[in-house]
């Protein structure tokens, strides 16, 4: 049975998912196939990486969770434990990677603003590959861990659909451990990095509109995006923690239902909200998705080249 909130969510999520797929294809073509220098920086690779994770999360959620909840395929989900296992494996993998990407983006902007000369070391092409591999390994470990709690499809109390659940009663304890061992450390580190980055930008703004400040001002869209990503990440972690603690203490059904709904909306903010935010903040990506003429993209390329030249001059002046 569809509620008004479900219809609203479907109204924006389905077209947004299609747009996200188109964006993934376009950015993959420009970055990995054409090797377009406009997108060959220290930030866009992680945007593309996040888009892949977001698509895997959203498509798996649509088929394994939403379709089962609304009973779209009838009894297909009944006793379909392998599909439930697949979903929680993917969810554990992609959610963890998303949290890690949020931290990496905060670190990326911190180094770009505070230690710009170290960017080529920490975010060289080889180091970016290392970041990706490490996040996948950690994500797989977390995803596989969820499998041991025996995921399955349970009948809905009201209606004819199915809902994903765990047979093990130890799942809330694991959620708490997961929050404190994975989410909480990344959240604290991201908070510290974002605070230092913002303080550095504001302090240089107060001093003067010098070349160094102007160079860092070019990083402002990336800083804003990193901060928004951190906020979504923090909200998701808090909601997950509240739900686990509630289950182990008062076990209030209304609070649990509220957290379930809130997490679904936070997931959409983390996927679609951040997607539209990066399109709004970054002109090259906006030009890409709008199929703007090459002249518009060339203008963005010239801007990037000017920024690089200015930074080179700034570094020469320091020495």
LUMFIMAR-37699 format. One record per residue (C-alpha): residue number from 0; residue in three letters; y, z, x. Coordinates in steps of 0.05 Angstrom, whole numbers, padded with zeros to 5 digits. Each point is the difference from the previous one (the first is absolute). Example, Ala and Ser with C-alpha at 12.3 -4.5 7.8 and 13.67 -1.06 7.14 Angstrom:
+-----+------+--------+--------+--------+
: seq : type :     yy :     zz :     xx :
+-----+------+--------+--------+--------+
:   0 :  ala : -00090 :  00156 :  00246 :
:   1 :  ser :  00069 : -00013 :  00027 :
+-----+------+--------+--------+--------+
This chain:
+-----+------+--------+--------+--------+
: seq : type :     yy :     zz :     xx :
+-----+------+--------+--------+--------+
:   0 :  unk :  00000 :  00000 :  00000 :
:   1 :  unk :  00068 : -00021 :  00029 :
:   2 :  unk :  00058 :  00049 : -00002 :
:   3 :  unk :  00074 : -00020 :  00004 :
:   4 :  unk :  00000 :  00022 :  00073 :
:   5 :  unk : -00061 : -00044 :  00014 :
:   6 :  unk :  00034 : -00060 : -00031 :
:   7 :  unk :  00064 :  00012 :  00040 :
:   8 :  unk : -00041 :  00007 :  00064 :
:   9 :  unk : -00038 : -00065 : -00014 :
:  10 :  unk :  00065 : -00036 : -00017 :
:  11 :  unk :  00027 :  00007 :  00071 :
:  12 :  unk : -00064 :  00010 :  00041 :
:  13 :  unk : -00035 : -00065 : -00016 :
:  14 :  unk :  00058 : -00048 :  00017 :
:  15 :  unk :  00017 :  00044 :  00060 :
:  16 :  unk : -00071 : -00005 :  00025 :
:  17 :  unk :  00003 : -00076 : -00004 :
:  18 :  unk :  00067 :  00001 :  00036 :
:  19 :  unk : -00029 :  00046 :  00054 :
:  20 :  unk : -00058 : -00049 :  00011 :
:  21 :  unk :  00049 : -00058 :  00008 :
:  22 :  unk :  00041 :  00042 :  00049 :
:  23 :  unk : -00062 :  00018 :  00040 :
:  24 :  unk : -00020 : -00074 :  00006 :
:  25 :  unk :  00071 : -00021 :  00020 :
:  26 :  unk :  00010 :  00056 :  00052 :
:  27 :  unk : -00070 : -00011 :  00029 :
:  28 :  unk :  00016 : -00074 :  00008 :
:  29 :  unk :  00067 :  00013 :  00034 :
:  30 :  unk : -00024 :  00058 :  00044 :
:  31 :  unk : -00072 : -00015 :  00019 :
:  32 :  unk : -00005 : -00076 : -00007 :
:  33 :  unk :  00069 : -00029 :  00014 :
:  34 :  unk :  00019 :  00057 :  00048 :
:  35 :  unk :  00070 : -00002 : -00029 :
:  36 :  unk :  00045 :  00040 :  00048 :
:  37 :  unk :  00042 :  00026 : -00058 :
:  38 :  unk : -00058 :  00043 : -00022 :
:  39 :  unk : -00026 :  00016 :  00069 :
:  40 :  unk :  00033 :  00067 :  00009 :
:  41 :  unk : -00025 :  00072 :  00006 :
:  42 :  unk :  00006 :  00015 : -00075 :
:  43 :  unk : -00025 : -00058 : -00042 :
:  44 :  unk : -00073 :  00003 :  00025 :
:  45 :  unk : -00006 :  00068 : -00033 :
:  46 :  unk :  00031 : -00027 : -00064 :
:  47 :  unk : -00053 : -00054 : -00002 :
:  48 :  unk : -00054 :  00051 :  00015 :
:  49 :  unk :  00025 :  00044 : -00057 :
:  50 :  unk :  00000 : -00059 : -00047 :
:  51 :  unk : -00073 : -00013 :  00015 :
:  52 :  unk : -00017 :  00073 : -00014 :
:  53 :  unk :  00042 :  00000 : -00064 :
:  54 :  unk : -00035 : -00062 : -00026 :
:  55 :  unk : -00069 :  00030 :  00014 :
:  56 :  unk :  00021 :  00064 : -00035 :
:  57 :  unk :  00031 : -00033 : -00061 :
:  58 :  unk : -00055 : -00052 : -00012 :
:  59 :  unk : -00054 :  00054 :  00008 :
:  60 :  unk :  00038 :  00046 : -00047 :
:  61 :  unk :  00008 : -00055 : -00053 :
:  62 :  unk : -00074 : -00019 :  00001 :
:  63 :  unk : -00034 :  00067 :  00015 :
:  64 :  unk :  00046 :  00049 : -00035 :
:  65 :  unk :  00046 : -00031 : -00052 :
:  66 :  unk : -00051 : -00050 : -00028 :
:  67 :  unk : -00052 :  00056 : -00006 :
:  68 :  unk :  00050 :  00048 : -00032 :
:  69 :  unk :  00018 : -00052 : -00053 :
:  70 :  unk : -00073 : -00022 : -00009 :
:  71 :  unk :  00017 : -00073 :  00014 :
:  72 :  unk : -00070 : -00018 :  00025 :
:  73 :  unk : -00039 :  00044 : -00048 :
:  74 :  unk : -00060 :  00036 :  00031 :
:  75 :  unk :  00007 : -00035 :  00067 :
:  76 :  unk :  00026 :  00065 :  00031 :
:  77 :  unk : -00053 :  00045 : -00032 :
:  78 :  unk : -00045 :  00029 :  00056 :
:  79 :  unk :  00034 : -00047 :  00049 :
:  80 :  unk :  00001 :  00050 :  00058 :
:  81 :  unk :  00006 : -00053 :  00055 :
:  82 :  unk :  00066 : -00025 : -00029 :
:  83 :  unk :  00026 :  00072 : -00005 :
:  84 :  unk : -00020 :  00010 :  00073 :
:  85 :  unk :  00035 : -00064 :  00020 :
:  86 :  unk :  00064 :  00022 : -00036 :
:  87 :  unk :  00005 :  00068 :  00033 :
:  88 :  unk : -00018 : -00030 :  00068 :
:  89 :  unk :  00057 : -00050 : -00007 :
:  90 :  unk :  00048 :  00052 : -00029 :
:  91 :  unk : -00013 :  00049 :  00056 :
:  92 :  unk :  00009 : -00056 :  00051 :
:  93 :  unk :  00063 : -00032 : -00028 :
:  94 :  unk :  00036 :  00065 : -00020 :
:  95 :  unk : -00011 :  00029 :  00069 :
:  96 :  unk :  00024 : -00064 :  00034 :
:  97 :  unk :  00062 :  00000 : -00045 :
:  98 :  unk :  00016 :  00072 :  00021 :
:  99 :  unk : -00010 : -00019 :  00073 :
: 100 :  unk :  00044 : -00062 : -00007 :
: 101 :  unk :  00055 :  00044 : -00030 :
: 102 :  unk : -00003 :  00044 :  00062 :
: 103 :  unk : -00003 : -00060 :  00047 :
: 104 :  unk :  00062 : -00031 : -00033 :
: 105 :  unk :  00037 :  00066 :  00009 :
: 106 :  unk : -00021 :  00002 :  00073 :
: 107 :  unk :  00019 : -00073 :  00007 :
: 108 :  unk :  00072 :  00011 : -00024 :
: 109 :  unk :  00006 :  00065 :  00039 :
: 110 :  unk : -00016 : -00035 :  00065 :
: 111 :  unk :  00043 : -00060 : -00018 :
: 112 :  unk :  00061 :  00045 : -00012 :
: 113 :  unk : -00010 :  00057 :  00050 :
: 114 :  unk : -00040 : -00033 :  00056 :
: 115 :  unk :  00011 : -00075 : -00009 :
: 116 :  unk : -00022 : -00017 :  00071 :
: 117 :  unk : -00070 :  00028 : -00016 :
: 118 :  unk : -00011 : -00046 : -00060 :
: 119 :  unk : -00034 : -00055 :  00040 :
: 120 :  unk : -00049 :  00051 :  00028 :
: 121 :  unk : -00019 :  00037 : -00064 :
: 122 :  unk :  00002 : -00061 : -00045 :
: 123 :  unk : -00022 : -00057 :  00044 :
: 124 :  unk : -00049 : -00050 : -00031 :
: 125 :  unk : -00059 :  00035 :  00033 :
: 126 :  unk :  00024 :  00069 : -00022 :
: 127 :  unk :  00010 : -00025 : -00072 :
: 128 :  unk : -00074 : -00022 :  00001 :
: 129 :  unk : -00019 :  00070 :  00024 :
: 130 :  unk :  00041 :  00032 : -00056 :
: 131 :  unk : -00036 : -00043 : -00051 :
: 132 :  unk : -00069 :  00014 :  00028 :
: 133 :  unk :  00012 :  00076 :  00003 :
: 134 :  unk :  00025 :  00002 : -00072 :
: 135 :  unk : -00060 : -00039 : -00025 :
: 136 :  unk : -00049 :  00046 :  00037 :
: 137 :  unk :  00033 :  00062 : -00029 :
: 138 :  unk :  00004 : -00032 : -00069 :
: 139 :  unk : -00073 : -00019 :  00001 :
: 140 :  unk : -00020 :  00070 :  00019 :
: 141 :  unk :  00040 :  00029 : -00059 :
: 142 :  unk : -00027 : -00053 : -00047 :
: 143 :  unk : -00073 :  00011 :  00020 :
: 144 :  unk :  00011 :  00075 : -00009 :
: 145 :  unk :  00014 : -00010 : -00074 :
: 146 :  unk : -00067 : -00035 : -00009 :
: 147 :  unk : -00037 :  00065 :  00015 :
: 148 :  unk :  00028 :  00031 : -00064 :
: 149 :  unk : -00042 : -00047 : -00044 :
: 150 :  unk :  00051 : -00043 : -00037 :
: 151 :  unk : -00020 : -00026 : -00069 :
: 152 :  unk :  00027 : -00025 : -00066 :
: 153 :  unk :  00006 :  00053 : -00054 :
: 154 :  unk :  00009 : -00014 : -00074 :
: 155 :  unk :  00070 :  00013 : -00026 :
: 156 :  unk :  00006 :  00060 : -00046 :
: 157 :  unk :  00043 : -00041 : -00048 :
: 158 :  unk : -00013 : -00074 : -00007 :
: 159 :  unk : -00055 : -00047 :  00024 :
: 160 :  unk :  00020 : -00010 :  00072 :
: 161 :  unk : -00022 :  00030 :  00067 :
: 162 :  unk :  00037 :  00042 :  00051 :
: 163 :  unk : -00014 :  00007 :  00074 :
: 164 :  unk : -00023 :  00070 :  00021 :
: 165 :  unk : -00042 :  00039 :  00050 :
: 166 :  unk : -00065 :  00037 : -00013 :
: 167 :  unk :  00013 :  00049 :  00057 :
: 168 :  unk :  00040 :  00062 : -00017 :
: 169 :  unk :  00025 :  00004 :  00072 :
: 170 :  unk :  00047 : -00059 : -00006 :
: 171 :  unk :  00063 :  00042 : -00012 :
: 172 :  unk : -00014 :  00039 :  00064 :
: 173 :  unk : -00004 : -00066 :  00038 :
: 174 :  unk :  00065 : -00023 : -00032 :
: 175 :  unk :  00034 :  00063 :  00026 :
: 176 :  unk : -00028 : -00010 :  00070 :
: 177 :  unk :  00020 : -00073 : -00003 :
: 178 :  unk :  00071 :  00019 : -00020 :
: 179 :  unk :  00007 :  00052 :  00055 :
: 180 :  unk : -00035 : -00038 :  00056 :
: 181 :  unk :  00025 : -00071 : -00014 :
: 182 :  unk :  00058 : -00002 : -00049 :
: 183 :  unk :  00037 :  00063 :  00020 :
: 184 :  unk :  00004 : -00013 :  00076 :
: 185 :  unk :  00022 : -00072 : -00011 :
: 186 :  unk :  00052 :  00024 : -00051 :
: 187 :  unk :  00029 :  00053 :  00047 :
: 188 :  unk :  00003 : -00049 :  00058 :
: 189 :  unk :  00032 : -00054 : -00043 :
: 190 :  unk :  00051 :  00051 : -00026 :
: 191 :  unk :  00021 :  00020 :  00071 :
: 192 :  unk :  00004 : -00072 :  00023 :
: 193 :  unk :  00042 : -00022 : -00060 :
: 194 :  unk :  00048 :  00059 :  00007 :
: 195 :  unk :  00011 : -00015 :  00074 :
: 196 :  unk :  00009 : -00074 : -00013 :
: 197 :  unk :  00051 :  00011 : -00055 :
: 198 :  unk :  00038 :  00051 :  00041 :
: 199 :  unk :  00003 : -00048 :  00059 :
: 200 :  unk :  00028 : -00056 : -00044 :
: 201 :  unk :  00052 :  00045 : -00033 :
: 202 :  unk :  00022 :  00031 :  00066 :
: 203 :  unk :  00012 : -00068 :  00031 :
: 204 :  unk :  00037 : -00022 : -00062 :
: 205 :  unk :  00048 :  00058 :  00008 :
: 206 :  unk :  00012 : -00015 :  00073 :
: 207 :  unk :  00020 : -00073 : -00005 :
: 208 :  unk : -00019 : -00069 : -00025 :
: 209 :  unk : -00026 : -00019 :  00069 :
: 210 :  unk : -00051 : -00053 :  00018 :
: 211 :  unk : -00057 :  00050 :  00003 :
: 212 :  unk :  00016 :  00024 : -00070 :
: 213 :  unk :  00005 : -00071 : -00027 :
: 214 :  unk : -00068 : -00016 :  00031 :
: 215 :  unk : -00031 :  00061 : -00034 :
: 216 :  unk :  00036 : -00018 : -00065 :
: 217 :  unk : -00042 : -00063 : -00001 :
: 218 :  unk : -00061 :  00046 : -00005 :
: 219 :  unk :  00028 :  00035 : -00061 :
: 220 :  unk : -00041 : -00040 : -00051 :
: 221 :  unk : -00064 :  00019 :  00037 :
: 222 :  unk :  00022 :  00073 :  00004 :
: 223 :  unk :  00014 :  00002 : -00075 :
: 224 :  unk : -00068 : -00031 : -00015 :
: 225 :  unk : -00034 :  00049 :  00046 :
: 226 :  unk :  00034 :  00058 : -00036 :
: 227 :  unk : -00020 : -00027 : -00069 :
: 228 :  unk : -00071 : -00009 :  00024 :
: 229 :  unk :  00000 :  00072 :  00024 :
: 230 :  unk :  00026 :  00026 : -00068 :
: 231 :  unk : -00056 : -00036 : -00037 :
: 232 :  unk : -00051 :  00025 :  00049 :
: 233 :  unk :  00025 :  00072 : -00008 :
: 234 :  unk : -00001 : -00004 : -00076 :
: 235 :  unk : -00072 : -00025 :  00000 :
: 236 :  unk : -00022 :  00055 :  00047 :
: 237 :  unk :  00033 :  00055 : -00042 :
: 238 :  unk : -00030 : -00026 : -00065 :
: 239 :  unk : -00069 : -00005 :  00031 :
: 240 :  unk :  00007 :  00071 :  00027 :
: 241 :  unk :  00023 :  00028 : -00068 :
: 242 :  unk : -00058 : -00032 : -00035 :
: 243 :  unk : -00051 :  00029 :  00049 :
: 244 :  unk :  00029 :  00070 : -00002 :
: 245 :  unk :  00004 : -00002 : -00076 :
: 246 :  unk : -00074 : -00018 : -00005 :
: 247 :  unk : -00019 :  00058 :  00045 :
: 248 :  unk :  00045 :  00052 : -00034 :
: 249 :  unk :  00024 : -00004 : -00072 :
: 250 :  unk : -00032 : -00068 : -00014 :
: 251 :  unk :  00052 : -00018 : -00051 :
: 252 :  unk : -00020 : -00066 : -00033 :
: 253 :  unk :  00071 : -00018 : -00019 :
: 254 :  unk :  00024 :  00008 :  00072 :
: 255 :  unk : -00059 : -00040 :  00026 :
: 256 :  unk :  00015 : -00057 : -00049 :
: 257 :  unk :  00073 :  00002 :  00021 :
: 258 :  unk : -00019 : -00006 :  00073 :
: 259 :  unk : -00047 : -00058 : -00015 :
: 260 :  unk :  00056 : -00038 : -00035 :
: 261 :  unk :  00051 :  00018 :  00053 :
: 262 :  unk : -00045 : -00023 :  00056 :
: 263 :  unk : -00010 : -00068 : -00034 :
: 264 :  unk :  00076 : -00010 : -00005 :
: 265 :  unk :  00010 :  00025 :  00071 :
: 266 :  unk : -00052 : -00050 :  00024 :
: 267 :  unk :  00039 : -00056 : -00035 :
: 268 :  unk :  00064 :  00025 :  00033 :
: 269 :  unk : -00035 :  00000 :  00067 :
: 270 :  unk : -00026 : -00071 : -00010 :
: 271 :  unk :  00049 : -00038 : -00045 :
: 272 :  unk :  00062 :  00043 :  00010 :
: 273 :  unk : -00003 : -00006 :  00076 :
: 274 :  unk : -00017 : -00074 : -00006 :
: 275 :  unk :  00063 : -00014 : -00039 :
: 276 :  unk :  00040 :  00047 :  00045 :
: 277 :  unk : -00019 : -00039 :  00063 :
: 278 :  unk :  00018 : -00066 : -00034 :
: 279 :  unk :  00068 :  00029 : -00019 :
: 280 :  unk :  00013 :  00030 :  00069 :
: 281 :  unk : -00025 : -00056 :  00046 :
: 282 :  unk :  00032 : -00068 : -00008 :
: 283 :  unk : -00055 : -00040 :  00037 :
: 284 :  unk : -00053 :  00027 : -00047 :
: 285 :  unk :  00044 : -00013 : -00060 :
: 286 :  unk :  00011 : -00072 :  00023 :
: 287 :  unk : -00075 : -00007 :  00010 :
: 288 :  unk : -00021 :  00022 : -00070 :
: 289 :  unk :  00057 : -00040 : -00032 :
: 290 :  unk : -00020 : -00064 :  00038 :
: 291 :  unk :  00071 : -00006 :  00025 :
: 292 :  unk :  00019 : -00061 :  00041 :
: 293 :  unk : -00012 :  00000 :  00074 :
: 294 :  unk :  00074 :  00006 :  00012 :
: 295 :  unk :  00000 :  00069 : -00030 :
: 296 :  unk : -00059 :  00021 :  00043 :
: 297 :  unk :  00033 : -00032 :  00061 :
: 298 :  unk :  00061 :  00043 : -00013 :
: 299 :  unk : -00044 :  00062 :  00001 :
: 300 :  unk : -00031 : -00025 :  00065 :
: 301 :  unk :  00069 : -00007 :  00031 :
: 302 :  unk :  00017 :  00070 : -00022 :
: 303 :  unk : -00063 :  00026 :  00033 :
: 304 :  unk :  00017 : -00037 :  00064 :
: 305 :  unk :  00071 :  00027 :  00001 :
: 306 :  unk : -00028 :  00071 : -00009 :
: 307 :  unk : -00047 : -00011 :  00059 :
: 308 :  unk :  00057 : -00026 :  00043 :
: 309 :  unk :  00044 :  00059 : -00018 :
: 310 :  unk : -00055 :  00049 :  00017 :
: 311 :  unk : -00011 : -00034 :  00066 :
: 312 :  unk :  00074 :  00005 :  00016 :
: 313 :  unk :  00000 :  00073 : -00021 :
: 314 :  unk : -00058 :  00015 :  00046 :
: 315 :  unk :  00034 : -00037 :  00058 :
: 316 :  unk :  00063 :  00041 : -00011 :
: 317 :  unk : -00040 :  00065 :  00004 :
: 318 :  unk : -00030 : -00020 :  00066 :
+-----+------+--------+--------+--------+
